[in-house]
Amino acid sequence: MLAAIAILSSVPAFAEDLPQRKPGLWETKSTGEQGEAVAKQCVGPGTDQSAIGGMTAGACSKMLVTKTATGYAVETECSMGPVKASGSSVITGDFETSLRTEGTTKISGMPGQSGPVERRLVVEAKRLGDCGPGQKPGDIIMPDGKVISMPQAPKP
């Protein structure tokens, strides 16, 4: 559950009010106190909007996006049952070849947790090129090669 809350609070890079990433294969490196994770995702039109819609599904009461001189500032408030998370992030990049998100999330209400904890996360994403053969928009390719399929964007 901690991972889900952290993801909900760190997904501002895909909020509706932000530009969408250029379609293609993107590599994302997430670095925080708990280590580093790298994954690839085949991005198509609407992939980012679909991801945020599917993940938040009413869990976030606040997702405020503000354009700044150098990128975007994002504030979120999300909850899943007794677990609450509030986050703030700064996003920079061109959304065509790269982007970087630096964020802090405060999490409270975790079972066995004596008080709120604060987590910092840096997410760096870069476009590698076109998606590979057999990859479809939304597919996430884990370091071990396992593919996780995300929901498809609704057709207009």
Salt bridges, closest charged atoms under 4 A:
GLU27 OE1 - LYS126 NZ 3.89
ASP48 OD1 - ARG21 NH2 2.57
GLU75 OE1 - LYS62 NZ 3.01
GLU102 OE2 - ARG100 NE 2.98
GLU102 OE1 - ARG120 NH2 3.97
GLU118 OE1 - LYS106 NZ 3.93
GLU124 OE1 - LYS29 NZ 3.73
GLU124 OE2 - ARG100 NH1 2.54
ASP130 OD1 - ARG127 NH2 3.29
ASP139 OD1 - LYS136 NZ 3.28
